[in-house]
């Protein structure tokens, strides 16, 4: 069994219990990406997006074209 098994469920439970207040920026983005990208590691994508754009706010303001260029 993978060490990542159940990760999404644990993150969802953490959100339901505590809200987003104790999430770091990349964790908020990872959580949002769960609903856009099924069955893929969204943690890595969230880190790359935050690194490229500098902040969660800038990721959210980025164009679809700019977002799609991040691998």
N, CA, C and O atoms as a MOPAC input file, in Angstrom:
PM7 MOZYME 1SCF
protein

 N      0.84100 1    -1.18300 1     0.00000 1
 C      0.00000 1     0.00000 1     0.00000 1
 C      0.89100 1     1.25300 1     0.00000 1
 O      1.89800 1     1.29700 1     0.70700 1
 N      0.53500 1     2.22900 1    -0.75900 1
 C      1.28100 1     3.47600 1    -0.87800 1
 C      1.17300 1     4.30500 1     0.39900 1
 O      0.15500 1     4.28200 1     1.09200 1
 N      2.24700 1     5.03500 1     0.69300 1
 C      2.20400 1     5.93100 1     1.85100 1
 C      1.20900 1     7.07100 1     1.62600 1
 O      0.81200 1     7.75900 1     2.56700 1
 N      0.81600 1     7.25700 1     0.37200 1
 C     -0.12700 1     8.32800 1     0.03600 1
 C     -1.57600 1     7.85600 1     0.05600 1
 O     -2.49300 1     8.65600 1    -0.12900 1
 N     -1.78300 1     6.57700 1     0.27600 1
 C     -3.14400 1     6.03800 1     0.30000 1
 C     -3.96200 1     6.78000 1     1.35800 1
 O     -3.53100 1     6.91200 1     2.50300 1
 N     -5.12300 1     7.25500 1     0.97600 1
 C     -6.00600 1     7.96000 1     1.89100 1
 C     -5.66100 1     9.42400 1     2.11100 1
 O     -6.29600 1    10.09500 1     2.92300 1
 N     -4.65500 1     9.92800 1     1.39300 1
 C     -4.21900 1    11.31600 1     1.59700 1
 C     -5.35500 1    12.30400 1     1.36300 1
 O     -5.58100 1    13.19600 1     2.18100 1
 N     -6.06100 1    12.15300 1     0.26500 1
 C     -7.14500 1    13.10400 1    -0.03100 1
 C     -8.20200 1    13.08500 1     1.05800 1
 O     -8.70700 1    14.13400 1     1.45800 1
 N     -8.53200 1    11.91400 1     1.53000 1
 C     -9.53900 1    11.81300 1     2.59000 1
 C     -9.05800 1    12.48500 1     3.87400 1
 O     -9.82900 1    13.16600 1     4.55000 1
 N     -7.78800 1    12.29200 1     4.20500 1
 C     -7.24100 1    12.93500 1     5.40700 1
 C     -7.26900 1    14.46300 1     5.27900 1
 O     -7.58700 1    15.16500 1     6.23800 1
 N     -6.93600 1    14.96600 1     4.09800 1
 C     -6.95400 1    16.41900 1     3.87300 1
 C     -8.38500 1    16.93900 1     3.96600 1
 O     -8.62600 1    17.98700 1     4.56500 1
 N     -9.33400 1    16.21500 1     3.37800 1
 C    -10.74400 1    16.62900 1     3.45000 1
 C    -11.23100 1    16.64200 1     4.88700 1
 O    -11.93600 1    17.56900 1     5.28800 1
 N    -10.87200 1    15.63500 1     5.66900 1
 C    -11.27000 1    15.58500 1     7.07500 1
 C    -10.63900 1    16.73300 1     7.85600 1
 O    -11.28400 1    17.33500 1     8.71400 1
 N     -9.39800 1    17.02800 1     7.56100 1
 C     -8.71800 1    18.15500 1     8.20700 1
 C     -9.45800 1    19.45300 1     7.91200 1
 O     -9.64800 1    20.28600 1     8.79900 1
 N     -9.87400 1    19.61900 1     6.65600 1
 C    -10.63700 1    20.81300 1     6.27000 1
 C    -11.96900 1    20.86300 1     7.01600 1
 O    -12.33700 1    21.90900 1     7.55300 1
 N    -12.69000 1    19.74800 1     7.05500 1
 C    -13.98900 1    19.72000 1     7.72200 1
 C    -13.86200 1    20.01100 1     9.21800 1
 O    -14.74400 1    20.63300 1     9.81000 1
 N    -12.77300 1    19.56500 1     9.81900 1
 C    -12.57200 1    19.76900 1    11.25500 1
 C    -12.03400 1    21.15000 1    11.59500 1
 O    -12.36100 1    21.69000 1    12.65200 1
 N    -11.21500 1    21.73400 1    10.72300 1
 C    -10.50300 1    22.96700 1    11.08000 1
 C    -10.65700 1    24.10900 1    10.08700 1
 O    -10.20600 1    25.22000 1    10.36600 1
 N    -11.27500 1    23.87400 1     8.94600 1
 C    -11.32800 1    24.90100 1     7.91400 1
 C     -9.95500 1    25.05900 1     7.27200 1
 O     -9.09000 1    24.19800 1     7.43400 1
 N     -9.75700 1    26.13000 1     6.56200 1
 C     -8.49700 1    26.35900 1     5.85600 1
 C     -7.49100 1    27.17100 1     6.66700 1
 O     -6.38300 1    27.42300 1     6.19400 1
 N     -7.85200 1    27.57700 1     7.86000 1
 C     -6.99300 1    28.47200 1     8.64100 1
 C     -5.59600 1    27.92000 1     8.90100 1
 O     -4.62900 1    28.68100 1     8.91800 1
 N     -5.47500 1    26.61000 1     9.10500 1
 C     -4.14700 1    26.06700 1     9.39300 1
 C     -3.47700 1    25.43700 1     8.17400 1
 O     -2.44900 1    24.77200 1     8.30200 1
 N     -4.05700 1    25.64500 1     7.00000 1
 C     -3.46100 1    25.15300 1     5.75800 1
 C     -2.44000 1    26.16500 1     5.25400 1
 O     -2.66300 1    27.37200 1     5.35100 1
 N     -1.33500 1    25.68800 1     4.72100 1
 C     -0.38500 1    26.56500 1     4.03600 1
 C     -0.90900 1    26.80100 1     2.61600 1
 O     -1.80300 1    26.09200 1     2.15400 1
 N     -0.35100 1    27.79200 1     1.93400 1
 C     -0.85700 1    28.16700 1     0.59900 1
 C     -0.90200 1    26.97400 1    -0.35700 1
 O     -1.90600 1    26.76400 1    -1.03800 1
 N      0.17300 1    26.19800 1    -0.41200 1
 C      0.17600 1    25.08700 1    -1.36200 1
 C     -0.85200 1    24.02400 1    -0.96900 1
 O     -1.35400 1    23.31100 1    -1.83800 1
 N     -1.17100 1    23.90500 1     0.31500 1
 C     -2.16900 1    22.93800 1     0.74100 1
 C     -3.57800 1    23.37300 1     0.34800 1
 O     -4.40700 1    22.54000 1    -0.01600 1
 N     -3.84800 1    24.66600 1     0.42100 1
 C     -5.13400 1    25.19800 1    -0.04400 1
 C     -5.29000 1    24.90200 1    -1.52600 1
 O     -6.33300 1    24.41600 1    -1.96400 1
 N     -4.25800 1    25.19400 1    -2.28800 1
 C     -4.30300 1    24.95600 1    -3.72900 1
 C     -4.42800 1    23.46800 1    -4.02300 1
 O     -5.20500 1    23.07300 1    -4.89200 1
 N     -3.68100 1    22.64900 1    -3.31900 1
 C     -3.78200 1    21.19800 1    -3.49500 1
 C     -5.22300 1    20.73900 1    -3.25300 1
 O     -5.76400 1    19.95600 1    -4.03300 1
 N     -5.83200 1    21.21700 1    -2.19300 1
 C     -7.20600 1    20.86700 1    -1.85300 1
 C     -8.17400 1    21.27100 1    -2.96600 1
 O     -9.04800 1    20.48800 1    -3.33700 1
 N     -8.02800 1    22.46600 1    -3.49400 1
 C     -8.88500 1    22.91400 1    -4.59500 1
 C     -8.68300 1    22.06900 1    -5.84600 1
 O     -9.63800 1    21.76600 1    -6.56100 1
 N     -7.43400 1    21.69200 1    -6.10500 1
 C     -7.13200 1    20.89200 1    -7.29000 1
 C     -7.67500 1    19.47200 1    -7.20200 1
 O     -7.84000 1    18.81300 1    -8.22800 1
 N     -7.95900 1    18.98500 1    -5.97800 1
 C     -8.57000 1    17.65600 1    -5.82900 1
 C     -9.81600 1    17.55100 1    -6.70100 1
 O    -10.08500 1    16.50500 1    -7.29200 1
 N    -10.57000 1    18.63800 1    -6.77500 1
 C    -11.86000 1    18.62800 1    -7.46100 1
 C    -11.73100 1    18.87800 1    -8.96300 1
 O    -12.70600 1    18.74400 1    -9.70200 1
 N    -10.55000 1    19.23600 1    -9.40500 1
 C    -10.30900 1    19.49400 1   -10.82800 1
 C     -9.51800 1    18.37100 1   -11.49000 1
 O     -9.67300 1    18.10700 1   -12.68200 1
 N     -8.67000 1    17.71800 1   -10.70600 1
 C     -7.75600 1    16.72000 1   -11.26100 1
 C     -7.88600 1    15.42900 1   -10.45100 1
 O     -7.18200 1    15.24100 1    -9.45900 1
 N     -8.77800 1    14.55100 1   -10.87100 1
 C     -8.95100 1    13.29800 1   -10.12300 1
 C     -7.77500 1    12.35000 1   -10.32700 1
 O     -7.18600 1    12.29200 1   -11.40600 1
 N     -7.44700 1    11.61500 1    -9.28000 1
 C     -6.45900 1    10.53500 1    -9.33400 1
 C     -5.07400 1    10.96200 1    -9.81200 1
 O     -4.40700 1    10.22300 1   -10.53700 1
 N     -4.65400 1    12.12900 1    -9.41400 1
 C     -3.30300 1    12.58500 1    -9.73100 1
 C     -2.77600 1    13.33300 1    -8.51400 1
 O     -3.55300 1    13.93000 1    -7.76900 1
 N     -1.46100 1    13.30700 1    -8.30600 1
 C     -0.85300 1    13.97200 1    -7.16700 1
 C     -0.92600 1    15.48200 1    -7.36000 1
 O     -0.12500 1    16.06300 1    -8.09200 1
 N     -1.88500 1    16.10800 1    -6.70200 1
 C     -2.05400 1    17.55600 1    -6.85300 1
 C     -1.10100 1    18.34300 1    -5.96100 1
 O     -0.95400 1    19.55300 1    -6.13200 1
 N     -0.45300 1    17.67300 1    -5.01100 1
 C      0.51800 1    18.35200 1    -4.15300 1
 C      1.68300 1    18.87200 1    -4.97800 1
 O      2.09600 1    20.02100 1    -4.81900 1
 N      2.20700 1    18.04400 1    -5.84600 1
 C      3.33300 1    18.46200 1    -6.69500 1
 C      2.93600 1    19.61700 1    -7.60800 1
 O      3.69800 1    20.56900 1    -7.78100 1
 N      1.75800 1    19.53200 1    -8.18300 1
 C      1.27500 1    20.59000 1    -9.07000 1
 C      1.11100 1    21.89000 1    -8.28300 1
 O      1.50300 1    22.95800 1    -8.75400 1
 N      0.53500 1    21.79900 1    -7.09300 1
 C      0.33600 1    22.99200 1    -6.25800 1
 C      1.67200 1    23.65900 1    -5.93300 1
 O      1.79300 1    24.88200 1    -6.00500 1
 N      2.67100 1    22.85600 1    -5.57600 1
 C      3.99800 1    23.42000 1    -5.28800 1
 C      4.57600 1    24.13300 1    -6.51200 1
 O      5.11400 1    25.23400 1    -6.39500 1
 N      4.46400 1    23.50800 1    -7.67800 1
 C      5.01000 1    24.12400 1    -8.90100 1
 C      4.30300 1    25.43100 1    -9.22800 1
 O      4.94700 1    26.41000 1    -9.60800 1
 N      2.98700 1    25.45200 1    -9.08400 1
 C      2.22600 1    26.66900 1    -9.38300 1
 C      2.59900 1    27.80300 1    -8.42800 1
 O      2.82700 1    28.93400 1    -8.85900 1
 N      2.65900 1    27.49600 1    -7.13300 1
 C      3.02500 1    28.51700 1    -6.14600 1
 C      4.44700 1    29.01800 1    -6.41700 1
 O      4.71000 1    30.21900 1    -6.35800 1
 N      5.34700 1    28.10100 1    -6.70900 1
 C      6.73300 1    28.49900 1    -6.98700 1
 C      6.79500 1    29.40700 1    -8.21200 1
 O      7.48600 1    30.42600 1    -8.20000 1
 N      6.07800 1    29.03900 1    -9.25900 1
 C      6.12100 1    29.81700 1   -10.50300 1
 C      5.47000 1    31.19600 1   -10.34000 1
 O      6.03200 1    32.20200 1   -10.77200 1
 N      4.30100 1    31.24000 1    -9.72500 1
 C      3.54700 1    32.48900 1    -9.65600 1
 C      3.81600 1    33.29200 1    -8.38200 1
 O      3.43100 1    34.45800 1    -8.29400 1
 N      4.47000 1    32.68000 1    -7.39900 1
 C      4.89100 1    33.40500 1    -6.21500 1
 C      3.95000 1    33.38200 1    -5.02800 1
 O      4.38100 1    33.58700 1    -3.89400 1
 N      2.66000 1    33.13500 1    -5.27100 1
 C      1.69500 1    33.09700 1    -4.16400 1
 C      0.39200 1    32.48000 1    -4.65400 1
 O      0.14000 1    32.38500 1    -5.85600 1
 N     -0.42600 1    32.06600 1    -3.69900 1
 C     -1.74800 1    31.54100 1    -4.04200 1
 C     -2.58300 1    32.61500 1    -4.73900 1
 O     -3.28800 1    32.33400 1    -5.70800 1
 N     -2.49600 1    33.83200 1    -4.24300 1
 C     -3.23800 1    34.94200 1    -4.84900 1
 C     -2.87400 1    35.10000 1    -6.32100 1
 O     -3.75400 1    35.29100 1    -7.16000 1
 N     -1.59200 1    35.02200 1    -6.63700 1
 C     -1.16600 1    35.16700 1    -8.03000 1
 C     -1.58800 1    33.97700 1    -8.88900 1
 O     -1.88300 1    34.14200 1   -10.07200 1
 N     -1.61800 1    32.79200 1    -8.30800 1
 C     -2.11100 1    31.62100 1    -9.05000 1
 C     -3.57000 1    31.85500 1    -9.41700 1
 O     -3.98000 1    31.61100 1   -10.55200 1
 N     -4.34100 1    32.32400 1    -8.45900 1
 C     -5.77700 1    32.53900 1    -8.69700 1
 C     -6.03400 1    33.64600 1    -9.72000 1
 O     -7.06200 1    33.64200 1   -10.39800 1
 N     -5.11300 1    34.58000 1    -9.83000 1
 C     -5.26400 1    35.67800 1   -10.79300 1
 C     -4.70900 1    35.33100 1   -12.17700 1
 O     -4.95600 1    36.05100 1   -13.14400 1
 N     -3.96400 1    34.23600 1   -12.27200 1
 C     -3.30900 1    33.87400 1   -13.53800 1
 C     -4.34400 1    33.44500 1   -14.58300 1
 O     -5.40700 1    32.92100 1   -14.25100 1
 N     -4.01400 1    33.67400 1   -15.81500 1
 C     -4.88400 1    33.27400 1   -16.92000 1
 C     -4.81600 1    31.75300 1   -17.10900 1
 O     -3.84800 1    31.10900 1   -16.70600 1
 N     -5.83100 1    31.21000 1   -17.71100 1
 C     -5.86300 1    29.78200 1   -18.02100 1
 C     -4.65500 1    29.43100 1   -18.91000 1
 O     -4.03600 1    28.38000 1   -18.74100 1
 N     -4.33900 1    30.30600 1   -19.83800 1
 C     -3.20000 1    30.08700 1   -20.73400 1
 C     -1.90600 1    29.96000 1   -19.93400 1
 O     -1.11000 1    29.05300 1   -20.17600 1
 N     -1.69900 1    30.86800 1   -18.98500 1
 C     -0.47300 1    30.83900 1   -18.16800 1
 C     -0.45000 1    29.60500 1   -17.25400 1
 O      0.59700 1    28.98300 1   -17.07600 1
 N     -1.58600 1    29.26000 1   -16.68600 1
 C     -1.66700 1    28.08200 1   -15.81900 1
 C     -1.35400 1    26.80500 1   -16.58900 1
 O     -0.67200 1    25.91600 1   -16.08100 1
 N     -1.85100 1    26.72200 1   -17.80300 1
 C     -1.67300 1    25.50900 1   -18.62400 1
 C     -0.22700 1    25.29200 1   -19.02800 1
 O      0.14000 1    24.17900 1   -19.40500 1
 N      0.59900 1    26.31700 1   -18.96200 1
 C      2.00500 1    26.18500 1   -19.36100 1
 C      2.86400 1    25.56600 1   -18.26300 1
 O      4.00000 1    25.16600 1   -18.51500 1
 N      2.32700 1    25.48500 1   -17.04900 1
 C      3.10200 1    24.92000 1   -15.93100 1
 C      2.94700 1    23.40900 1   -15.95800 1
 O      1.83800 1    22.87600 1   -15.95200 1
 N      4.08400 1    22.73800 1   -15.98900 1
 C      4.05500 1    21.26300 1   -16.02900 1
 C      4.35100 1    20.69300 1   -14.67700 1
 O      4.37200 1    19.47300 1   -14.51200 1

